[in-house]
Amino acid sequence: MTTAKRMSKGQVIAELAEKTGLGKKDVQNVLDQLLALAERELGAKGPGEFIVPEFVKLKVKLTPGRPEHVGIDPFTKQERTFPARPESRKVRATPVKRLKDLTA
């Protein structure tokens, strides 16, 4: 099995510019606007889901926080206080059918 190096951001932009006939700045602008759109849709006021057509589905998963609590440390078997953990938002990416079919 050969290990291919991943493309850098500049290489991706250059190849997309070459294949589409757009300038590198135009391709960069499209990618920036796509990112801004994803940020808006995945943000606190957005629906929490964003689909890049033919590519990937991004979804926000809310993990609830936990209050501070006393418990047994699994390593030392001693009782200790575990700190509180705030709620968090995590983005999960799921490939769409077309990408899944590439690996099948």
Order of alpha helices (4+ residues) and beta strands (2+ residues): alpha-alpha-beta-beta-beta-beta-beta-alpha
